[in-house]
């Protein structure tokens, strides 16, 4: 287990932590599938899936991943900064 003092407060380091990546992937698959069904379902059923539509479908999955990761970093970083500051004052 990672000790609190070892946890990073850098945004990119937080964004690439396994738990954050996992949460983002789960969100992107679930939300992306729903959005693809809503936005492209009729075209998929009709067999109308050119490269342009595939690119939009890929972006439909990427956006929820980015939103999830950015939200997680925005929520976690201030907590870690407060914790690191209180550890520095106590130590």
HELIX and SHEET records of a PDB file:
HELIX    1   1 UNK A    4  UNK A    6  5                                   3    
HELIX    2   2 UNK A   11  UNK A   15  1                                   5    
HELIX    3   3 UNK A   18  UNK A   46  1                                  29    
HELIX    4   4 UNK A   51  UNK A   90  1                                  40    
END                                                                             
